Each structure stands twice: as C-alpha cells, then as structure tokens.
Amino acid sequence: MSPTLLVIAAVLLAALGVLHSILGERLIIRSLVRRDDLPPVLGGQAYTAGVIRLAWHITSMLAIGLAAVLAVIASGADWRAIVIAIGVTCLACAVLPVISTRGRHVSWAVFLAAGVLCLAAAIIG
C-alpha cells in the first residue's frame, strides 16, 4: 500500500467536493431553482428546489467522506477508524435533507440510522 498515493487521492477528492458545492451553487443551482417551471413535487416548487440542492450537495459531501476514508486508510488506522469516518459522513449527510427539504425527504432517516449503526459498530467492536 502506498499511503502517499492515498493521501493525494484524498486531497483531490476533498477539493472536488468543496469546489463542486461552491461552484455548483453559484453557477448552476441558484439559477436552476429560481425557474418558474420546476415541477411541483409533493405540493410545491420549494420542495423540488430543495431536492435539487440536496442531490447536488450530498454528492459533494460523499466525495469529502470518501476522501476522509482514504486518509484514514493511509494513516494505517484499524477498521474502527474507517467505520467511524463512514459513520460521521453518514451523519453529515443526514443533516442536508433536513435543511434543504425541511425533513420531508426521508433520506435523512436512512443516513442517520446508517451513521449511528456505524458508530455503534465501531464502539462495540
């Protein structure tokens, strides 16, 4: 295993995640969700706009989480640290649908459950 290559890959993925969110929000999402012709899913265009924003930023969050997993592997940590990195990523991803759809998109519950289960598995062993 080459920790240096994994760290470089982790840095690239983290940068991708950050830039994806910042540039995507500025260049794509803002203008897209302002359109008047968004389909009114589950009763309104605000929900549709929230889901679009959620899908965009959750992709970024998962890229950053993958970078964290690679960094933990590169550090030589045991499996628990890897599972904790995955669990924290899932918990962070649980927050996004709560914010962007006011909790109406149920993916937050799945991410929350997966995050808690990962952290419990790491603690219990």
Sequence and secondary structure as in RCSB ss.txt:
>XXXX:A:sequence
MSPTLLVIAAVLLAALGVLHSILGERLIIRSLVRRDDLPPVLGGQAYTAGVIRLAWHITSMLAIGLAAVLAVIAS
GADWRAIVIAIGVTCLACAVLPVISTRGRHVSWAVFLAAGVLCLAAAIIG
>XXXX:A:secstr
  HHHHHHHHHHHHHHHHHHHHHHIIIIIHHHHT TT   GGG HHHHHHHHHHHHHHHHHHHHHHHHHHHHHHT
T  HHHHHHHHHHHHHHHHHHHHHHSTT STHHHHHHHHHHHHHHHHHH 
